[in-house]
Amino acid sequence: MHIAKQANVLVVLLSFDLIKKEERLHPAVVITNDINQALIEFKQVFTDVCAKNPQAV
């Protein structure tokens, strides 16, 4: 469980770091205790940000 929580925080931080580059907050960034949901949210955010800002990758 501890590892899952750490991974969840990492996903949120990675998502937020990408979004900060665009200086906006993405509505898909949510804090959840479910690591699978966190990964789904991250994938959505990552895909969206990369599509709109390919040089950020």
Contacts in CASP RR format, 6 or more apart in sequence:
PFRMAT RR
TARGET T0000
AUTHOR 0000-0000-0000
METHOD contacts of the structure
MODEL  1
MHIAKQANVLVVLLSFDLIKKEERLHPAVVITNDINQALIEFKQVFTDVC
AKNPQAV
4 35 0 8 1.000
5 33 0 8 1.000
7 35 0 8 1.000
7 38 0 8 1.000
8 31 0 8 1.000
8 32 0 8 1.000
8 33 0 8 1.000
8 34 0 8 1.000
8 35 0 8 1.000
8 38 0 8 1.000
11 35 0 8 1.000
11 38 0 8 1.000
11 39 0 8 1.000
11 41 0 8 1.000
11 42 0 8 1.000
12 29 0 8 1.000
12 31 0 8 1.000
12 38 0 8 1.000
12 42 0 8 1.000
14 42 0 8 1.000
14 46 0 8 1.000
15 26 0 8 1.000
15 28 0 8 1.000
15 29 0 8 1.000
15 41 0 8 1.000
15 42 0 8 1.000
15 45 0 8 1.000
15 46 0 8 1.000
16 29 0 8 1.000
18 45 0 8 1.000
18 46 0 8 1.000
18 49 0 8 1.000
18 56 0 8 1.000
19 25 0 8 1.000
19 26 0 8 1.000
19 29 0 8 1.000
19 45 0 8 1.000
19 49 0 8 1.000
21 49 0 8 1.000
21 53 0 8 1.000
21 56 0 8 1.000
22 49 0 8 1.000
22 52 0 8 1.000
22 53 0 8 1.000
22 56 0 8 1.000
26 45 0 8 1.000
26 48 0 8 1.000
26 49 0 8 1.000
28 41 0 8 1.000
28 44 0 8 1.000
28 45 0 8 1.000
28 48 0 8 1.000
29 41 0 8 1.000
29 45 0 8 1.000
30 37 0 8 1.000
30 41 0 8 1.000
32 38 0 8 1.000
32 41 0 8 1.000
49 56 0 8 1.000
50 56 0 8 1.000
50 57 0 8 1.000
END
